[in-house]
Amino acid sequence: MASAIKNTLALVFSIIVVHLFYVGYVWPDSAAVIESARAAGQSAPRNFSVILKDWEQEICIIMMLWGTFLILDKCFAILKNRYLFNVDLLEGATENGDDLATMLETLEKLPDRIRTTPLVRTLSASLRRFLITNDVQNTSETIDANVESLAVKQEAENSMVRYLIWAIPAIGFIGTVRGIGQALSQADQALAGDIAGMTESLGVAFNSTFVALLISIVLMFLLHQLQRLQDSMVTDTQEYCESFLLNRISTLGRS
């Protein structure tokens, strides 16, 4: 629930910031440039404000900021807890089953921000399964199941970012269709020698596509970096549980 509220606030913040940027700079500057070009009998130049002036580009930039926040928030959450992989959370649990039960109680008493991390949740579930079944193979299967569940959960949590990466080029294509439609409606003026309106409409078509594709490339790069971190965390979680838990309980079973 807290994550949903945070993401919603980030979306609202992105809308406000981008719209203020458009109201304060993009629209006034682009209007002045276009008016100056018309007065000189020239086509509007492709400067920064003219390229961004249409509502399709505004929506794409809002989505870019929100998508960037969603990606970076997940990246920071992963990096913030990376230190746990360098800590032996089961230190001292080498003597007997009573030590393992004590370690499980210790894990369950950790602060929420640590106890709810994927590593600690997987470790706790696997340790609890061993204490119930006293079977190493069963515990190994529990680790595999938790790691697989973690990978599926992370993939599902990335669905909104994937939707944004798909939706941004689609919105750019809407601008393309709108611009081409406007240009075709001004074909008579172009045949009469006035091509300014047609070139401006074609600018709407090409600018929206250009901005949308550029933004989607940036977001896709960031998403791949997030997936790299997530895959690394899944692998490290499994290796940690095998190294710090399975090795211990295997030795315990042979003693």
C-alpha positions in Angstrom: 0.0 0.0 0.0 2.8 2.4 0.9 4.5 1.6 -2.4 1.4 2.3 -4.4 1.0 5.7 -2.6 4.6 6.6 -3.3 4.3 5.7 -7.0 1.1 7.7 -7.3 2.7 10.7 -5.7 5.6 10.3 -8.1 3.2 10.3 -11.0 1.4 13.5 -9.7 4.8 15.2 -9.2 5.9 14.3 -12.7 2.7 15.7 -14.2 3.0 19.0 -12.2 6.7 19.5 -13.0 6.4 18.8 -16.7 3.3 20.9 -17.1 4.9 23.9 -15.3 7.9 23.5 -17.6 5.6 23.6 -20.7 3.6 26.5 -19.4 6.6 28.5 -18.3 9.0 27.8 -21.2 8.1 25.4 -24.0 4.8 26.9 -25.1 5.7 30.6 -24.9 9.1 30.1 -26.5 7.8 27.8 -29.3 4.9 30.3 -30.0 7.4 33.1 -30.4 9.7 31.2 -32.7 6.8 30.0 -34.9 5.3 33.5 -35.1 8.7 34.9 -36.0 9.2 32.3 -38.7 5.8 33.0 -40.2 6.4 36.7 -40.2 9.6 36.1 -42.2 7.8 33.7 -44.5 9.9 30.7 -43.4 9.2 27.3 -41.9 9.6 27.0 -38.2 13.1 25.9 -37.2 13.5 22.6 -35.4 14.8 24.0 -32.1 14.2 22.5 -28.6 11.0 24.1 -27.7 9.4 23.6 -31.2 10.2 19.9 -31.1 8.6 19.5 -27.6 5.6 21.8 -28.0 2.8 19.3 -28.7 0.8 17.4 -26.1 2.0 14.0 -27.3 5.6 15.0 -26.3 4.4 16.3 -23.0 2.7 13.0 -22.1 5.8 11.1 -23.2 8.0 13.2 -21.0 5.7 12.7 -18.0 5.8 8.9 -18.6 9.6 9.1 -18.9 10.0 10.8 -15.6 7.5 8.4 -13.9 9.1 5.3 -15.5 12.6 6.5 -14.5 11.4 6.9 -10.9 9.9 3.4 -10.9 13.1 1.9 -12.2 15.5 3.9 -9.9 13.4 3.2 -6.9 13.7 -0.6 -7.5 17.4 -0.2 -8.2 18.1 1.7 -4.9 16.0 -0.9 -3.0 18.3 -3.7 -4.3 21.5 -1.8 -3.8 20.6 -0.7 -0.3 20.4 -4.3 0.9 23.4 -5.6 -1.0 25.5 -5.6 2.2 23.4 -8.5 3.6 25.1 -10.9 1.2 28.4 -10.1 3.0 27.0 -10.9 6.5 26.7 -14.3 8.0 23.1 -14.2 9.3 23.4 -17.7 10.7 26.7 -17.2 12.5 26.9 -19.5 15.5 24.4 -22.0 14.2 26.8 -24.9 13.9 26.3 -27.1 16.9 22.8 -28.6 16.8 19.1 -28.1 16.0 18.6 -25.9 19.0 21.1 -23.4 17.6 19.2 -23.3 14.3 15.9 -22.7 16.1 17.6 -19.8 17.9 18.8 -18.4 14.6 15.3 -18.6 13.2 14.0 -16.6 16.2 16.8 -14.1 15.7 15.9 -13.7 12.0 12.2 -13.2 12.8 13.1 -10.5 15.3 15.1 -8.4 12.9 13.8 -4.9 11.9 11.0 -5.0 9.3 13.2 -3.4 6.6 15.7 -6.2 6.9 13.3 -9.1 7.7 11.2 -8.4 4.6 14.2 -8.5 2.2 14.1 -11.4 -0.3 17.3 -12.9 1.2 16.0 -13.0 4.8 12.6 -14.2 3.8 14.1 -17.1 1.7 16.6 -17.9 4.5 13.8 -17.9 7.1 11.5 -20.1 5.1 14.2 -22.6 4.3 15.5 -22.8 7.8 11.9 -23.3 9.1 11.4 -26.1 6.6 14.5 -27.9 7.8 13.5 -27.6 11.5 10.1 -29.1 10.6 11.3 -31.9 8.2 15.0 -32.4 9.2 15.6 -33.1 5.6 18.3 -31.4 3.6 16.8 -32.2 0.2 13.4 -30.8 1.2 15.2 -27.6 2.4 17.0 -27.3 -0.9 13.7 -27.6 -2.8 12.3 -24.8 -0.6 15.2 -22.6 -1.5 14.7 -23.3 -5.2 10.9 -22.6 -4.9 11.5 -19.3 -3.0 14.1 -18.1 -5.5 11.8 -19.0 -8.4 8.9 -17.2 -6.8 11.2 -14.2 -6.3 12.1 -14.1 -10.0 8.4 -14.3 -11.0 7.5 -11.5 -8.5 10.2 -9.2 -9.8 9.1 -9.8 -13.4 5.5 -9.0 -12.5 6.6 -5.8 -10.7 8.3 -4.6 -13.9 5.0 -4.9 -15.8 4.2 -1.2 -15.4 7.6 -0.1 -16.7 7.2 -2.4 -19.7 3.7 -0.9 -20.4 5.2 2.6 -20.3 8.0 1.6 -22.8 5.3 0.2 -25.1 2.9 3.1 -24.6 5.4 5.9 -25.3 6.0 5.0 -28.9 2.3 4.4 -29.4 1.6 8.0 -28.2 4.3 9.2 -30.5 2.5 7.4 -33.4 -0.7 9.1 -32.4 1.1 12.4 -33.0 2.4 11.2 -36.3 -1.1 10.3 -37.5 -2.5 13.6 -36.2 0.2 15.6 -37.9 -0.1 13.8 -41.2 -3.9 14.2 -41.1 -3.5 18.0 -40.6 -1.0 18.2 -43.4 -3.3 16.4 -45.8 -6.1 18.8 -44.9 -3.9 21.7 -46.0 -3.0 20.2 -49.4 -5.0 22.8 -51.2 -3.0 25.6 -49.6 0.2 23.8 -50.5 -0.9 23.5 -54.1 -1.6 27.2 -54.1 2.0 27.9 -53.0 1.6 28.3 -49.2 3.4 25.3 -47.8 4.0 26.8 -44.3 0.9 25.1 -42.8 1.7 21.7 -44.3 5.3 21.8 -43.2 4.3 22.8 -39.6 1.8 19.8 -39.5 4.5 17.4 -40.8 6.7 18.8 -38.1 4.1 17.7 -35.5 4.2 14.2 -37.0 8.0 13.8 -37.1 8.7 15.5 -33.8 6.3 13.4 -31.8 7.8 10.2 -33.3 11.4 11.4 -32.7 10.8 12.3 -29.0 8.8 9.1 -28.3 11.4 6.8 -29.8 14.3 8.6 -28.1 12.5 8.3 -24.7 11.7 4.6 -25.2 15.4 3.9 -25.9 16.4 5.6 -22.7 13.8 3.8 -20.6 14.6 0.4 -22.2 18.3 0.9 -21.3 17.4 1.7 -17.7 15.0 -1.3 -17.5 17.8 -3.6 -18.7 20.1 -2.3 -15.9 17.3 -3.0 -13.4 16.9 -6.5 -14.7 20.6 -7.1 -14.4 20.5 -6.1 -10.8 17.4 -8.3 -10.2 19.0 -11.3 -11.8 22.1 -10.8 -9.8 20.1 -10.6 -6.6 18.2 -13.8 -7.4 21.5 -15.7 -8.1 23.2 -14.3 -5.1 20.2 -15.2 -2.9 20.4 -18.9 -4.0 24.2 -19.0 -3.6 24.0 -17.4 -0.2 21.4 -19.9 1.1 23.4 -22.9 -0.3 26.6 -21.6 1.2 25.5 -20.5 4.6 22.5 -22.8 5.2 22.8 -26.0 3.2 26.5 -26.5 3.9 25.8 -26.1 7.6 22.8 -28.5 7.8 24.5 -31.0 5.6 27.4 -31.1 8.1 24.9 -31.3 10.9 23.2 -34.2 9.3 26.4 -36.2 9.0 27.5 -35.5 12.6 
